[in-house]
Amino acid sequence: MDWHLSIRDGCSPCACAKSSSDKDVILNILSVLTDLLSLGTGRRIQYVISKGGSEALLQALTTTAQTEPLDHSILLPLLRLLARVGQRDRKFGLKVQKAEATDTILSLARRSLGHHLHLTHCLWVLQVCASNVTTGTTLGINGAMELLFKVITPYSKRHIRTVRAAIEALAALLKSRSNSRRAVSRGYLGGLLRLYQDWHRNDVSNNYVYIRRGLLLCLKHITNIQLGRETFLFSKGMEILFTSVQDCLSCKNLDPIINTVIQILRKCYPKEPLPVATVRSSYSFPLPGNAKAEPPCEGSEGDYESDGEEEAEKDLDSEEEESKEEDYDLETDVNKLRSKAVLDRPEEELGQYKAMCPELSHNFQSLLSAPSHSIPNATSVKHPNYRLRNQSVTEMGPDPGEKDFKVPRQSWTNKEIHRWDQTDEKRDIAETAQDAHSCEDPARNHVLMLRPLPKDPAWYKKTFYPECEALINSSAGGSLDCSDIVTNLLEKHQGDIPFHSPHFYITRAKRVKSIPDYKDLAFPDFWGHQPPPYSKPMLERKYGVQRKSGIPHLIIFRDQRQPAIVILASIYCSHSSPGAPGCLTFFSKFESGNLRKAIQVREFEYDLIMNADVNSNQQHQWFYFEVRGMKLAVPYRFNIINCEKFNSQFNYGMQLVMYSVKEALQGRPRWLRAGHDICYYKNHYRCSATAGRGVKGNFYYTLTFSIKFPHKDDVCYLAYHYPYTYSTMMSHLDILERSRNPKKVYWRQQTLCQTLGGNLCPLLTITAMPESKKRDDLEQFCNRPYVFLVARVHPGESNASWVMKGTLEFLVSNDPIADLLRKCFIFKIVPMLNPDGVINGNHRCSLSGDDLNRQWLTPNSQLHPTIYHAKGLLYYLRSIGRAPLVFCDYHGHSQRKNVFLYGCSIKETLWQAGCMVDTAVITEDVGYRTLPKILDKVAPAFVMNSCSFLVEKSRESTARVVVWKEMGVLRSYTMESTYCGCSHGLYKVSQSFKEPCAGLQLGTQELEEMGSKFCLGLLILHLKSLPCSKKVMSQAALLLDLEEEITDRTQRSVIVVF
Ligand SMILES: [Zn+2]
């Protein structure tokens, strides 16, 4: 075909079309063009556009339209081509303006009014012209809407193609706000509503869904303006649309109609502020220095919505959609992508981190005893007399310099380390408990108690603890100190949950510094969680769920709402008020708890409001609260009405988690996926302009779910995801340290720094003890490459902690693979980068109200101490030539399924961005792909296809990007674990189980497994990428057949219950 040739010769058919006057030639060219463009992908059209095709066709149109009489044999193919090319040409509207073709098109349409085929062609072009708002406005001013309205009214099924084209063109025109205003003032809104009713009534067999949808789109655009919404309400639009969808709800084919109706209804429903006095967090924390203080925001201003509320409605059904804008966010500046060894602080500051690498000192006498070092905090960094503390590795006595540092817990740290040498556990616990009291500020020395359990003897009858019942019966009037119950229960708790001890938990929890000053322990954290022996598949999304839950709140129950009963005024109440009889009672004032307010809206239905992150007025997503006083077999409905993310896996099969105390006492202590008829949707609450500043869209979303509790009058806990508190982690570390084999496992727990809230951020070093004290072995020990792991910078991502738990347990285990792995690497691990956030029930931020994973470029030593010092330690490792081989930051992902890695690649970023940079000049090691490829093979939940190695501008201050760029770590990753489940791999239930196939929801077991498989992946990476000693290789060969590792996964079986 000589098409390309002719273009290159500068003689394209388009170019010919405008100059040639020979009708046959033109017709031939048009027919060739039509044939060419109707085949294949959009590439040909794009090519035509890039060569000025749109302009040429418009020019031809203007010329043809001037000839009298009109030659429709040319006009029609020309219009068809214009419509086709115009659809793909993003600048088509502008080109139409430039060519001054709007009038031409309009007058052509007017002249064709009597001829439907001709008119339809004109309308197609009109529609693509209107895709540009300015052009659309011009067309509106010149009377395009009047013309279209005449075509579509009154209702008639004749010339259906023309009517459809007219409605679609009108919808396009109404995207212009001035056109919408014009349409309202001409009374078109009422006309459109009536027309929609007519079509709805007459289209009994649903043959004209596209027409009805087109009319709804017109209404949707008009109601984008305030005047449109007011007129819509005045014209009874709510009632008309609501009634019309009632008979559509069960029909799957009518989804486009129902979704559009719901969007319009939600938008037009009068907006309300959230039923709270202020949207700011109930907690605030005074920041050191003059750090930014958020202005107070009251949620009571009048206008909850600006006139210009453009509905950025994302289609809820397009799951895992990657924003198209992402490409624009890619970093394309090669200089910014290149690794740069910069330093964000004075070099001499790095010396302090030497103490955090005791493994590098050759003094093994000291390695075998416990080291201590100073805990950097905001004060120590600024301290003018700051000095290196590396000597403390060998010193055991108190350091005189200690007094200069405001670290009151220093002495405690020493005791802490020593106490595990004692063998008598009971004495040990008692002592540490005393320790905890003696070293704490006496003013804060409160008694931390387990949440009291019901004292009703009947409560214990069916449990396995008749002693409790006897105890209660014997006490006068049932007034029994609940600590007796707890003591009794604990005697029965025989440590049946691995790596958990209620004693250790309570000891650790007593030391926690929280802003609300917690006095209660939540039962699940205290008692422990044991994963169930089965996994649960994702919920199937039922048709109509979203509607049923979305609309009743807007319409059906609008006037039937009972007067709201506030049963928990705010979390300031130390004890929940009992509320009306039959009411549930709520409580959340415990570690990681988050619930601000509960409002009973119907007998078995509650609206719940989460608390914003401390020092913030946003970030509501994480919830964790206690509920009691339930009836048996009644489905309770909960609506969490101030969620913030625009979409959620709750719409794609995810359930929340529930823990029943009665179940736990009967031997089933576990968080389970629970809840049904779950839906997540945009609601009618709006954030006031001031409160929502800086927030993308001032919208709130509702998570609604029904739940049947397993027992009557139980104490149950509900949470967004499996909770994992700071105390859980600290007590877990205590147990890990005790459980390891000290002859084999080198383990050091130090403190990276103190947090703003005064809690300690632990730093772990794990590797294998040197084989012997021979020089070679010691050298091998010191020269092992580093792996640097961090987790839980985002407190709401508790899944990250469960993965980290799996990693840690594997690393200290007796598994021979772990043994070998320890001999290959030195692990530096910060298992919780944001302890304060976790403790205080935040979702995203630290006490400073900052997202700590956006602070890595220039962390502030006072405001972001954990990031500042983690980065400092990395700088130190780099400065001694020991930058880690692998860095990984564990996260949770709320929008996507599976587990996957984000990494960094210059080439892939530039390539994806379509950059014309000669990538040949950039040599890039593709080694960053090896680990995810290995994980794809060895970890059942991991999916390589979900990984991405693109560097986005908006992520430039995340751990992954900064460590990659500033520390030169090629394998710098973020590991994202879904909150939901898997759509690929082993945990996707095979087709034979169920149609359509649903994946499994991840439980803690699968998350922990991911953590241990990550370790296995590291070992294989080492074997593949690094020079290994013969010894290591032969050991590895004994342990794992690499090929087998790869095929093995398909043979394992998963137990599934439905
Ligand atoms: Zn995260």
Residues whose N, C-alpha, C, O or C-beta is under 5 A from the ligand:
A	BS01	ZN	H794 E797 H891 G892
